Structures are given as structure tokens and as C-alpha cells.
Amino acid sequence: MVRTRSAWGGLVAAAALAAGGFAAAPASAAAAARPATVTAHTASHNPLLNYVLAYGEDDETDSASLSALCQSYAGDTHVYHSIAPNVDAINGDSVVSVGSQTGCYAAQNETTVAVNPENPRNLVAGANDYRVFNSRESRNDSSGWAYTSFDGGKTWKNVVLPHLTYQTGATGALSDMDSAGDPVVAFGPHNTVYYANIVFSRLNSGSGIAVSVSHDGGFTWGEPSIVQLDGVTADGTPTSTNYFNDKEWIAVDQHTGQVYLTWTRFTYDSSGNYVESPITLKTSDNQGRSWSPAYRVSPTTTNFSGGLTAFAQGSNPKVTADGTLYVAYEGTVCATLACNGTSDHDETVVAVSHNHGKTWANEMVGANYDYPYNADVQNETLTGENFRINSYPQLTVDPVTQRLYVTWSDDRNGEYTSAGVSVKTDGTAFISSSADGRDWSPVTAAEPGGDVVFPAVAAFGGKIAVTYYTRSYDPSGIDLDYAYTTIGWNGQHSAQHRVTTQSADPQVQFVSTGAVSGQVLQGVFIGDYSAAVIGADGQLHPVWTDFRGEPGVDTPHQTVDTQSFPLYGW
């Protein structure tokens, strides 16, 4: 989710970069001249996760004059045709008529989707949706929307979640929350749907986690249940805090109905400096009406003597039929807490709990090589792109075989100089599987390559699909497509299947100013993940952020698209 970390101060990325300490440099126009020698990026790493979490910029703009969340589409020569057979899940998209985004179409990005285990034609998706005006900001902001289908994804009903943020009529503590984000949906038993969001204030330091619940397959939604709240009192009065709650994810036990919610709890010292970001868990046994005390998933760094640190992000929980709880996340492995050793690295981790999250064993799945840090964007990017990216994993469990699958993407196959400077990214999606969460298969590429980012994984009955954004259809440019590959019971990978009907330019909304170049950067945010699910009918449903809008109806802008693909018979 787009949010401001700078409220806590101490985040001077440019100065930190100038101080050195990392071999890799940004793959951007601001990068220094590149030496001729190029080597594969297999022995060295880009700045580790703890650096990006401490110094990376998560705000979407640094100048109100740039129309923070949206920019009128101009200056592009793309001619888009009908998106069919892709389906736009957004109904009632309209031009913003008031505030700093006047004249722009409202954006939707950062997708999630779930399928009803009792009715595969019932799908619920969601995204950051900026259709509601926030008078405190004088602009539209994300407010939490559900997109519900009862015909297998052919048509969609759009519903705003009630009273989640200031602009949607929140009262009490949530009245200080200007934005909702990091949307995640999950089905429980008997048509119950859980929709988790972070909520946070743009004007103050408040942040929290809230869950909205539907008992009719996503048709209607109840009042939000607060899971965690910091920086605000019960009546909505801002207070000081050393915490920010981020990147929540939710899972439900299909047999007991137990709900599990994980998130990253950023912790700062009294000067606003990043201290740690442990993965945290709360549970509910009454359909989200109340929540347990918090349990720590990632290890503590008290008396740290090397190994997995508390520098973590991007958690993803799943529950198997026997009640075992698994949480995938990206963590940092270091010899000391300075994390400046030659063997220090980031790792895809899956934590395992057999007692509903009270205790954990954190298992290493595979090294994570991340993407190059772009000093102009102040985050990781692909070569030539402005939108921030990450290597956080996504985890799924096959409800039939109970096998676990985890996927993530990184830049281990990118081109780097002998000094470790990025020449050209070549993001690749990887996958590993396990029967018990402890012993994992060798990490292998899940797709044929082509600068891939934000993979999602889905499985049902021994059939696995990995979906992702790719630049393979525009290898010398910046245009994106969405695609997928499948993996059968024998481990055989299919060819890549193109989902989108045309490559699209992602630089249509969300602008900022380059921290190094001082130039306007367009398209700095497309969301932090994408989504896919397979129903009991064998239909694959990818859901992604598209940039074409509705050709012939409106101008290109961020919207939520989907399409169904039958997987049986291959």
C-alpha cells in the first residue's frame, strides 16, 4: 500500500546511499556511468531488505502540485483496442470532479481475490480503490472496495466497505484514518468472507489493521472489526507512537473457522529511526468479532548471535486441513545486526506452527536476491521503470493434496557489472513446494523469463498456476503484460500463456519527483502484489492491475481486470 513512512523522521535515503556500504547501485537514469564488464548477479546482493525498509520511500508524492494520486493521461502514442476477453471488474468508474485530481479517472490497484470453496462461481476480489473524495486531503484516497461475482467472473458488483475510513463515515478511532490499503480477502466456511486492510492517517501517525466480514458471499458487508491500532485514541484523537502497522494478510481454517491475521509491525526509536519489523499474528475464533493477544512469528533479536533477524516484511499465512499454520515472508539473515557481512542475505522464509500461532519454527526456503535499489525512486525498480517493486513471497496450499507452494521473484538473473552495479534487470519468478513446511523442494524458475515481477500462486487438485507481470512481450521497452504458467502433478511446466491482449504502459498515474534527478516521475505505484485463485471447477482466475482503462470509453488509467481460464484437461 502507498503510505508515508517519513512521519517518523530519520529517513534520509540520499545521504545514506552517499555514505556507501552497499555494492549495488540504482538501475536508473541517475546511476553513474557503467563499466563495460558485465557479470551474472549470482554471488552478490543488492541492498538488503532492512536497508529498503529503513530508507525506502513509500509515500506516493512529495509535492501536492503533482496531483498526488493521479495525473491526466497525455503524451503517449499507444492505441488500445477492446480489452475482451479480459474483463474490467470495475463498475461506475468516473472522472474525479473535485480536488487536486480533477479531470482524472480514479485509480484501482494492488489486487486480491478469493473463491468460495462451496461455490466456485462465487468470487470476491478487492483492490486499493480511489473513488471516494477525502475532504481532509482535498483529493480522493483509497477507501476499501469489494468486487463480487456470482457467475464465475463474467460480471461484478462493486461495494464500498462501510465506515472503514474518514471519507466513508468512520467513527471513533477509525475517523482519523484517511486511507485503507493492502487489501486481502479470504473465504471461510458457509459463505463467510473476510476482507482485511491496513488503515492509516495521512495527517497524523495513526495506523491499524481492520477486518470487514460478509456472511453472504460478499454481497453485503458489516462494520469493521479493529485488530490492531496505534497512534490514536478510541475517540479518534491522534497520539504519538513508535509503531506503524503494514502489509497484513489473512487466512481461515476451512474446518474450524479460526481466522488468522499476520502483519508487519514496524518499530522505531524515539528519534524515528527504524529498529525492527517483526511479523506478528492475531487470531479470532468468533468470525472476527474479537481478537487474541499478539504473537510474534519472526524471531526476536534479543541476545542475537547470528541468523534470521527481525527485519522482515510481506507475510502470507495459510492453514492446512490438520490445523497447521504456515506463514511465508521475506527476512534478512545476518551475522550481526549491522547486516554488513559478505554472507548476509535476504531469504524466503516459511514459519510453521502446530499450536495456532503460539510458537513457531522458521524454515529457510531459498536465498532471495532482490531487485536493484533506484535512488531516484528511493525503492527497488525494474530497469527503466518508475514503479516500486519487491520480492515478498506468496504462499498457497492445495486444498485437495494439502501440498504447499511458495513463489517470489528476484533479480538473480539480472546483468551486473563486476562492481555489482545493475546494468539490466531480468526478474524471474521462482517456486518451491513442501508437504510439511519443513522440507522444501529445490527452488526452480516458474516461468521462462522476461523481467517478471509480483507473481502469485494458486493450486487445486495437483494443478498449480503461477501468474505475474512480465515485460517479455516488450523486451526493449517498459510496457507490461500479465501472464501465467502451469505446473502439473509430474512437475512439468507449461509454456507461458499471455493473459492481457495488449502490452500496456504503466506510466499513466501516480507521480512523484525524483530524489536524485529532480525530474517528474510518472507511474511510481501500481500496487505491491497481484492475485490468482483456482476454484473447485478447475477455473483459474488471475486478477491484476491493468493500465488500458476501457478503450473507446475512457482514457488509459489503472483499473482491475480479470479473466477465467479452464485448467482441467492440460
C-alpha positions as CSV (number, residue, x, y, z in Angstrom):
1,M,0.0,0.0,0.0
2,V,1.1,3.6,-0.6
3,R,1.7,5.3,2.7
4,T,4.0,7.7,4.3
5,R,6.8,6.4,6.4
6,S,8.5,9.8,6.8
7,A,6.2,10.8,9.6
8,W,8.7,9.2,12.0
9,G,11.7,11.0,10.5
10,G,15.2,9.7,10.2
11,L,14.8,8.5,6.6
12,V,17.4,10.4,4.6
13,A,17.9,7.9,1.8
14,A,20.1,10.0,-0.4
15,A,22.6,10.7,2.4
16,A,22.6,7.0,3.4
17,L,23.4,6.0,-0.1
18,A,26.2,8.5,-0.3
19,A,27.7,7.0,2.8
20,G,28.2,3.7,1.0
21,G,28.1,0.3,2.5
22,F,26.4,-1.5,-0.5
23,A,27.9,-2.7,-3.7
24,A,24.8,-2.4,-5.8
25,A,23.8,1.0,-7.3
26,P,20.4,2.1,-8.8
27,A,19.4,1.0,-12.2
28,S,18.1,4.4,-13.3
29,A,19.0,7.5,-15.2
30,A,20.6,8.8,-12.1
31,A,23.1,5.9,-11.9
32,A,26.7,6.5,-12.6
33,A,28.3,5.6,-15.9
34,R,28.5,1.8,-16.1
35,P,31.8,-0.1,-16.7
36,A,31.9,-2.4,-19.7
37,T,32.4,-5.7,-17.8
38,V,29.1,-7.5,-17.1
39,T,28.7,-10.5,-14.8
40,A,25.7,-12.5,-13.7
41,H,24.2,-11.5,-10.4
42,T,24.7,-14.7,-8.5
43,A,27.4,-14.0,-6.0
44,S,26.5,-10.6,-4.7
45,H,23.3,-8.9,-3.5
46,N,21.6,-5.6,-3.8
47,P,20.9,-3.6,-0.6
48,L,19.3,-5.9,1.9
49,L,15.7,-5.8,3.0
50,N,16.4,-4.0,6.2
51,Y,18.0,-1.1,4.3
52,V,15.0,-0.8,2.0
53,L,12.6,-0.9,4.9
54,A,14.6,1.8,6.8
55,Y,15.3,4.2,4.0
56,G,13.0,3.3,1.1
57,E,10.3,5.9,0.2
58,D,6.7,4.6,0.5
59,D,4.9,7.9,0.0
60,E,3.3,8.4,-3.4
61,T,4.4,12.0,-3.8
62,D,6.4,14.8,-2.4
63,S,4.6,17.7,-3.9
64,A,0.8,18.5,-3.8
65,S,1.2,20.3,-7.1
66,L,1.9,17.0,-8.8
67,S,-1.7,15.8,-8.2
68,A,-0.5,13.1,-5.8
69,L,-2.6,10.1,-6.7
70,C,-3.4,10.7,-10.4
71,Q,-2.2,12.5,-13.5
72,S,-4.2,13.2,-16.7
73,Y,-3.1,10.7,-19.4
74,A,-1.1,12.5,-22.0
75,G,1.9,12.2,-24.3
76,D,1.6,8.5,-25.1
77,T,1.2,7.0,-28.6
78,H,-0.4,3.7,-27.6
79,V,-3.6,2.9,-29.4
80,Y,-5.5,0.3,-27.3
81,H,-8.2,-2.0,-28.7
82,S,-11.0,-3.7,-26.8
83,I,-9.7,-5.5,-23.7
84,A,-12.0,-8.5,-24.4
85,P,-11.9,-11.3,-23.4
86,N,-10.3,-9.6,-20.4
87,V,-13.0,-8.3,-18.0
88,D,-12.9,-5.0,-16.2
89,A,-14.2,-5.7,-12.7
90,I,-14.8,-2.0,-12.0
91,N,-18.3,-0.6,-12.4
92,G,-19.1,3.1,-12.2
93,D,-15.6,4.3,-12.7
94,S,-15.8,8.1,-13.2
95,V,-13.8,11.2,-13.7
96,V,-12.8,13.0,-10.4
97,S,-14.8,16.2,-10.3
98,V,-13.3,18.0,-7.3
99,G,-9.9,18.4,-5.5
100,S,-6.4,18.0,-6.7
101,Q,-7.2,15.2,-9.1
102,T,-9.9,17.0,-11.0
103,G,-10.2,15.6,-14.6
104,C,-8.6,12.3,-13.8
105,Y,-10.1,8.8,-13.6
106,A,-10.0,7.2,-10.2
107,A,-7.3,4.6,-9.8
108,Q,-7.6,1.0,-8.7
109,N,-4.5,-1.2,-7.9
110,E,-3.0,-3.9,-5.7
111,T,-5.3,-6.8,-6.3
112,T,-6.6,-9.7,-4.2
113,V,-9.1,-12.5,-5.0
114,A,-10.7,-15.5,-3.2
115,V,-13.1,-18.2,-4.4
116,N,-15.9,-19.7,-2.3
117,P,-14.9,-23.3,-1.5
118,E,-18.6,-24.2,-1.5
119,N,-19.5,-22.4,-4.8
120,P,-16.7,-21.9,-7.4
121,R,-18.8,-19.4,-9.3
122,N,-18.7,-17.0,-6.3
123,L,-15.6,-14.9,-6.4
124,V,-14.7,-11.9,-4.2
125,A,-11.9,-9.6,-5.3
126,G,-10.6,-6.3,-4.0
127,A,-8.0,-3.5,-4.6
128,N,-6.9,-0.1,-3.4
129,D,-9.8,1.9,-4.9
130,Y,-9.6,5.7,-5.0
131,R,-13.2,6.6,-6.0
132,V,-14.2,8.4,-2.8
133,F,-13.2,12.0,-2.1
134,N,-11.4,12.8,1.2
135,S,-12.1,16.4,2.2
136,R,-9.3,16.5,4.7
137,E,-6.8,15.9,1.9
138,S,-8.7,17.7,-0.9
139,R,-8.3,14.6,-3.1
140,N,-9.6,11.1,-3.5
141,D,-8.0,8.4,-1.4
142,S,-8.2,4.6,-1.1
143,S,-11.3,3.6,0.9
144,G,-11.7,-0.2,0.6
145,W,-13.9,-1.8,-2.0
146,A,-15.0,-5.3,-2.7
147,Y,-15.8,-6.7,-6.2
148,T,-18.2,-9.7,-6.0
149,S,-19.1,-12.1,-8.8
150,F,-21.7,-14.9,-8.7
151,D,-21.2,-16.1,-12.3
152,G,-17.6,-17.2,-12.3
153,G,-16.1,-13.7,-13.0
154,K,-18.2,-12.7,-16.0
155,T,-19.9,-9.8,-14.2
156,W,-19.0,-8.0,-11.0
157,K,-20.8,-6.0,-8.3
158,N,-18.8,-3.2,-6.6
159,V,-19.4,-2.5,-2.9
160,V,-17.6,0.1,-0.7
161,L,-16.7,-1.3,2.7
162,P,-18.7,0.7,5.3
163,H,-17.1,3.1,7.8
164,L,-13.5,2.0,7.3
165,T,-12.0,5.4,6.8
166,Y,-12.8,9.1,7.3
167,Q,-14.3,9.6,3.9
168,T,-16.6,6.6,4.2
169,G,-18.1,7.7,7.5
170,A,-15.9,6.0,10.1
171,T,-16.4,7.0,13.7
172,G,-14.3,6.7,16.8
173,A,-10.7,5.6,16.3
174,L,-11.1,5.0,12.6
175,S,-12.3,8.6,12.0
176,D,-8.6,9.6,12.0
177,M,-7.8,7.1,9.2
178,D,-7.6,8.7,5.7
179,S,-6.7,5.6,3.7
180,A,-7.2,1.9,3.6
181,G,-4.9,-0.4,1.7
182,D,-3.0,-3.7,1.4
183,P,-6.4,-5.4,0.6
184,V,-6.7,-9.1,1.2
185,V,-9.8,-11.3,1.0
186,A,-10.3,-14.9,2.2
187,F,-13.3,-17.2,2.4
188,G,-14.2,-19.2,5.5
189,P,-16.9,-21.8,5.8
190,H,-20.5,-21.2,4.9
191,N,-20.2,-18.3,2.5
192,T,-18.4,-16.1,5.1
193,V,-15.8,-13.7,3.6
194,Y,-13.1,-11.8,5.4
195,Y,-11.6,-8.6,4.0
196,A,-8.5,-7.3,5.7
197,N,-7.0,-3.8,5.3
198,I,-4.4,-1.6,6.9
199,V,-5.8,1.8,7.8
200,F,-3.7,4.9,8.4
201,S,-3.8,8.6,8.8
202,R,-2.2,10.9,6.1
203,L,-2.1,13.8,8.6
204,N,-1.1,12.0,11.8
205,S,0.9,8.9,12.9
206,G,-2.1,6.6,13.4
207,S,-2.2,3.2,11.8
208,G,-4.0,-0.1,12.3
209,I,-5.5,-3.3,10.9
210,A,-9.2,-3.8,10.4
211,V,-11.3,-6.7,9.1
212,S,-14.7,-6.4,7.4
213,V,-16.9,-9.5,7.2
214,S,-19.6,-10.7,4.8
215,H,-21.9,-13.6,5.6
216,D,-23.5,-13.8,2.1
217,G,-20.6,-14.4,-0.2
218,G,-19.5,-10.7,-0.5
219,F,-22.9,-9.2,-1.4
220,T,-23.1,-7.1,1.8
221,W,-20.5,-6.2,4.5
222,G,-20.7,-5.4,8.2
223,E,-18.9,-2.9,10.3
224,P,-15.1,-3.1,10.5
225,S,-13.5,-5.0,13.4
226,I,-10.3,-3.4,14.7
227,V,-7.5,-5.9,15.0
228,Q,-4.7,-3.5,15.9
229,L,-4.5,0.3,16.4
230,D,-1.6,2.6,17.2
231,G,-1.3,6.4,17.3
232,V,-4.9,7.2,18.0
233,T,-7.3,7.0,21.0
234,A,-10.7,5.3,20.9
235,D,-12.4,8.6,20.1
236,G,-10.1,9.4,17.2
237,T,-7.7,11.8,18.9
238,P,-4.1,11.5,17.5
239,T,-1.4,10.4,19.8
240,S,2.3,9.7,19.5
241,T,3.5,6.2,18.6
242,N,6.7,4.3,17.7
243,Y,4.8,1.8,15.6
244,F,3.4,1.5,12.1
245,N,1.3,-1.4,11.1
246,D,1.8,-2.6,7.5
247,K,1.2,-5.4,5.0
248,E,-1.4,-7.5,6.7
249,W,-2.6,-10.9,5.3
250,I,-5.5,-13.2,6.3
251,A,-6.3,-16.9,6.2
252,V,-9.1,-19.1,7.5
253,D,-9.2,-22.7,8.7
254,Q,-11.9,-24.2,6.5
255,H,-12.9,-26.8,9.1
256,T,-13.0,-24.8,12.4
257,G,-13.5,-21.3,11.0
258,Q,-10.5,-20.0,13.0
259,V,-9.2,-16.8,11.5
260,Y,-5.5,-15.9,11.3
261,L,-4.2,-12.4,10.5
262,T,-0.5,-11.6,10.2
263,W,1.1,-8.2,9.6
264,T,4.4,-6.3,9.8
265,R,4.8,-4.2,12.9
266,F,7.4,-1.5,12.1
267,T,9.1,-0.3,15.2
268,Y,11.0,3.0,15.5
269,D,13.1,4.5,18.3
270,S,12.4,7.9,19.9
271,S,14.3,9.6,17.1
272,G,12.2,8.0,14.4
273,N,14.9,5.5,13.3
274,Y,13.9,2.1,12.1
275,V,14.6,-0.6,14.7
276,E,12.9,-3.8,13.5
277,S,9.8,-5.0,11.6
278,P,8.7,-8.4,13.1
279,I,5.9,-10.4,11.6
280,T,3.0,-10.5,14.1
281,L,-0.1,-12.7,14.4
282,K,-3.6,-12.4,15.9
283,T,-6.4,-14.9,15.7
284,S,-10.1,-14.9,16.1
285,D,-12.4,-17.8,16.9
286,N,-15.7,-15.9,16.6
287,Q,-15.7,-14.7,13.0
288,G,-13.6,-11.6,13.7
289,R,-15.7,-10.1,16.5
290,S,-12.7,-10.2,18.8
291,W,-9.0,-11.0,18.5
292,S,-6.4,-12.8,20.5
293,P,-3.3,-11.2,22.0
294,A,-0.4,-10.7,19.5
295,Y,2.1,-13.5,18.9
296,R,5.4,-12.9,17.3
297,V,6.1,-15.1,14.2
298,S,9.6,-14.0,13.2
299,P,12.4,-14.4,15.7
300,T,13.5,-11.9,18.3
301,T,16.9,-10.2,18.1
302,T,17.4,-10.2,21.8
303,N,20.8,-11.7,22.5
304,F,21.2,-12.1,18.8
305,S,24.2,-14.3,17.8
306,G,23.6,-14.5,14.0
307,G,21.0,-15.9,11.7
308,L,17.4,-14.8,10.9
309,T,16.8,-11.3,12.1
310,A,13.7,-9.3,13.0
311,F,14.0,-7.4,9.7
312,A,11.0,-8.9,7.9
313,Q,8.1,-7.9,5.6
314,G,5.5,-9.4,3.3
315,S,3.8,-12.1,5.4
316,N,1.4,-14.6,3.8
317,P,-0.5,-17.1,6.1
318,K,-2.1,-20.4,5.1
319,V,-3.8,-23.2,7.1
320,T,-3.8,-26.9,6.1
321,A,-6.6,-29.4,6.9
322,D,-4.9,-30.6,10.1
323,G,-4.9,-27.1,11.5
324,T,-1.2,-26.5,11.0
325,L,-0.5,-22.8,10.3
326,Y,2.2,-21.6,7.9
327,V,3.4,-18.1,7.3
328,A,5.7,-17.2,4.4
329,Y,7.6,-13.9,4.5
330,E,10.9,-12.3,3.4
331,G,13.5,-12.0,6.1
332,T,17.1,-10.9,6.4
333,V,19.8,-13.4,7.6
334,C,22.9,-11.7,9.1
335,A,26.0,-12.5,11.1
336,T,25.4,-9.3,13.2
337,L,22.6,-6.8,13.5
338,A,24.7,-4.4,11.4
339,C,23.9,-6.7,8.4
340,N,27.1,-5.7,6.6
341,G,28.8,-9.1,6.3
342,T,29.7,-10.6,3.0
343,S,27.5,-13.6,3.6
344,D,24.5,-11.7,4.8
345,H,21.5,-12.1,2.6
346,D,17.7,-12.0,2.3
347,E,15.8,-15.2,2.5
348,T,12.3,-16.5,1.7
349,V,11.1,-18.0,5.0
350,V,8.1,-20.2,5.9
351,A,7.3,-20.3,9.6
352,V,5.4,-23.3,10.9
353,S,3.1,-23.5,14.0
354,H,1.2,-26.6,15.3
355,N,-0.5,-24.7,18.2
356,H,-2.4,-21.9,16.4
357,G,0.5,-19.5,16.4
358,K,1.7,-19.6,19.9
359,T,5.1,-21.0,19.0
360,W,7.0,-21.1,15.7
361,A,9.7,-22.8,13.8
362,N,11.1,-20.6,11.0
363,E,12.3,-22.6,8.0
364,M,14.6,-21.3,5.2
365,V,13.3,-22.0,1.7
366,G,15.8,-20.2,-0.5
367,A,18.0,-17.1,-0.8
368,N,16.3,-14.0,-2.2
369,Y,18.4,-11.7,-4.4
370,D,16.0,-8.8,-4.5
371,Y,16.0,-6.1,-7.2
372,P,18.4,-3.1,-7.6
373,Y,17.7,0.0,-5.4
374,N,16.8,3.0,-7.5
375,A,18.0,6.1,-5.7
376,D,15.7,8.4,-7.8
377,V,12.6,6.4,-6.8
378,Q,14.0,5.5,-3.4
379,N,13.0,1.9,-3.8
380,E,13.6,-1.2,-5.9
381,T,12.6,-1.0,-9.6
382,L,13.0,-2.7,-12.9
383,T,15.3,-1.1,-15.4
384,G,13.6,1.9,-16.9
385,E,10.5,1.7,-14.7
386,N,9.4,4.1,-12.0
387,F,7.1,1.8,-10.0
388,R,8.4,0.3,-6.8
389,I,8.7,-3.5,-6.6
390,N,9.6,-6.1,-4.0
391,S,10.4,-9.8,-3.6
392,Y,7.8,-10.7,-1.0
393,P,6.6,-14.3,-1.3
394,Q,3.1,-15.6,-1.9
395,L,2.1,-18.9,-0.4
396,T,-0.8,-21.3,-1.2
397,V,-2.0,-24.7,-0.1
398,D,-3.6,-27.2,-2.5
399,P,-6.9,-27.9,-0.7
400,V,-7.0,-31.4,-2.2
401,T,-3.4,-32.6,-1.9
402,Q,-2.5,-30.3,1.1
403,R,0.8,-29.6,-0.6
404,L,2.3,-26.1,0.0
405,Y,3.7,-23.9,-2.8
406,V,5.6,-20.6,-2.4
407,T,6.6,-18.2,-5.1
408,W,8.5,-15.0,-5.3
409,S,10.5,-13.1,-7.9
410,D,14.0,-11.6,-7.7
411,D,16.9,-10.4,-9.9
412,R,19.5,-13.1,-9.6
413,N,19.5,-13.4,-13.4
414,G,20.0,-9.7,-14.0
415,E,23.1,-8.2,-15.6
416,Y,25.5,-6.5,-13.2
417,T,29.0,-5.1,-13.6
418,S,31.9,-6.7,-11.7
419,A,31.4,-3.9,-9.1
420,G,27.8,-5.0,-8.6
421,V,26.1,-2.2,-10.4
422,S,22.9,-3.1,-12.2
423,V,23.0,-2.9,-15.9
424,K,19.7,-4.5,-16.8
425,T,17.2,-6.3,-14.6
426,D,15.8,-9.8,-15.6
427,G,13.3,-10.5,-12.9
428,T,12.4,-14.2,-12.6
429,A,9.6,-15.9,-10.7
430,F,10.7,-18.9,-8.6
431,I,8.7,-21.7,-6.9
432,S,9.3,-24.3,-4.3
433,S,6.9,-26.8,-2.7
434,S,6.7,-28.9,0.5
435,A,4.5,-31.5,2.1
436,D,5.1,-30.3,5.7
437,G,6.6,-26.8,5.6
438,R,10.0,-28.1,6.8
439,D,11.5,-29.9,3.8
440,W,11.3,-27.8,0.6
441,S,11.9,-28.8,-2.9
442,P,14.8,-27.2,-4.8
443,V,14.0,-23.6,-5.9
444,T,13.3,-23.5,-9.7
445,A,12.1,-20.9,-12.2
446,A,8.4,-20.9,-12.5
447,E,8.3,-19.1,-15.9
448,P,10.6,-18.7,-19.0
449,G,11.9,-15.3,-18.1
450,G,11.5,-11.8,-19.4
451,D,11.7,-9.4,-16.4
452,V,8.9,-10.7,-14.2
453,V,7.5,-9.1,-11.0
454,F,4.7,-9.6,-8.5
455,P,4.0,-13.3,-9.0
456,A,1.0,-15.1,-7.4
457,V,0.4,-18.8,-7.0
458,A,-2.7,-20.9,-6.9
459,A,-3.3,-24.6,-6.7
460,F,-6.1,-27.2,-6.8
461,G,-6.1,-30.9,-7.2
462,G,-2.4,-31.1,-8.2
463,K,-2.6,-28.3,-10.7
464,I,-0.6,-25.3,-10.0
465,A,-0.6,-21.9,-11.7
466,V,1.9,-19.0,-11.3
467,T,0.7,-15.6,-12.6
468,Y,2.8,-12.5,-12.9
469,Y,3.5,-9.2,-14.7
470,T,6.1,-9.6,-17.5
471,R,8.0,-7.4,-20.0
472,S,8.7,-10.4,-22.2
473,Y,6.3,-9.0,-24.9
474,D,8.1,-5.7,-24.9
475,P,11.7,-6.6,-24.1
476,S,13.3,-3.3,-25.1
477,G,10.6,-1.1,-23.6
478,I,8.6,-0.5,-20.4
479,D,5.2,-2.0,-21.3
480,L,3.7,-4.7,-19.1
481,D,1.6,-7.7,-19.8
482,Y,0.0,-10.2,-17.4
483,A,0.7,-13.9,-18.0
484,Y,0.8,-17.3,-16.3
485,T,2.4,-20.8,-16.5
486,T,1.1,-24.0,-15.1
487,I,2.8,-26.9,-13.4
488,G,1.3,-30.4,-13.5
489,W,1.4,-33.2,-10.9
490,N,4.6,-34.5,-12.6
491,G,6.4,-31.2,-12.3
492,Q,6.1,-30.4,-15.9
493,H,5.9,-26.7,-16.7
494,S,3.7,-25.4,-19.5
495,A,4.6,-22.7,-22.0
496,Q,3.8,-19.1,-21.0
497,H,0.2,-18.1,-21.5
498,R,-0.4,-14.5,-22.3
499,V,-3.4,-13.1,-20.4
500,T,-3.6,-9.5,-21.5
501,T,-4.4,-8.9,-25.1
502,Q,-2.0,-5.9,-25.5
503,S,1.1,-4.7,-23.8
504,A,0.3,-1.5,-21.8
505,D,2.3,1.5,-20.5
506,P,2.2,1.6,-16.7
507,Q,3.2,5.2,-16.5
508,V,-0.4,6.6,-16.5
509,Q,-1.0,7.5,-12.9
510,F,0.8,8.3,-9.6
511,V,3.6,10.8,-10.0
512,S,6.5,12.0,-7.8
513,T,9.7,13.9,-8.1
514,G,13.0,12.0,-8.4
515,A,15.1,12.3,-5.3
516,V,18.3,12.5,-7.4
517,S,17.2,13.8,-10.8
518,G,14.6,16.3,-9.6
519,Q,12.5,15.2,-12.6
520,V,8.8,14.3,-12.5
521,L,8.5,10.5,-12.4
522,Q,5.2,9.1,-13.7
523,G,3.8,5.7,-12.8
524,V,5.5,5.3,-9.4
525,F,2.9,2.9,-7.9
526,I,0.9,0.1,-9.5
527,G,0.4,-1.8,-6.2
528,D,2.7,-4.2,-4.3
529,Y,1.3,-7.5,-5.5
530,S,-1.2,-9.3,-7.8
531,A,-3.5,-12.2,-7.2
532,A,-4.9,-15.5,-8.6
533,V,-7.0,-18.4,-7.4
534,I,-8.3,-21.8,-8.8
535,G,-11.8,-22.9,-7.9
536,A,-13.1,-26.4,-7.4
537,D,-14.3,-26.3,-11.1
538,G,-10.7,-26.1,-12.3
539,Q,-11.1,-22.4,-13.4
540,L,-8.1,-20.2,-12.9
541,H,-8.9,-16.6,-12.0
542,P,-6.0,-14.1,-12.2
543,V,-6.7,-10.6,-11.1
544,W,-4.3,-7.8,-11.9
545,T,-3.9,-4.0,-12.2
546,D,-4.4,-3.0,-15.9
547,F,-3.4,0.3,-17.5
548,R,-5.6,0.4,-20.6
549,G,-8.9,1.5,-19.0
550,E,-11.8,0.9,-21.3
551,P,-10.6,1.8,-24.8
552,G,-13.2,4.0,-26.6
553,V,-14.9,4.8,-23.3
554,D,-12.3,6.4,-21.1
555,T,-8.6,7.3,-21.1
556,P,-5.9,4.8,-20.0
557,H,-5.8,4.5,-16.2
558,Q,-5.3,1.9,-13.5
559,T,-8.2,-0.5,-13.2
560,V,-8.8,-4.1,-12.1
561,D,-9.0,-6.7,-14.8
562,T,-9.6,-10.4,-14.7
563,Q,-10.4,-13.4,-16.9
564,S,-11.2,-17.1,-16.3
565,F,-9.1,-19.9,-17.8
566,P,-10.0,-23.7,-17.6
567,L,-7.1,-25.7,-16.3
568,Y,-8.6,-29.2,-16.5
569,G,-7.5,-31.3,-19.4
570,W,-4.0,-30.0,-19.9
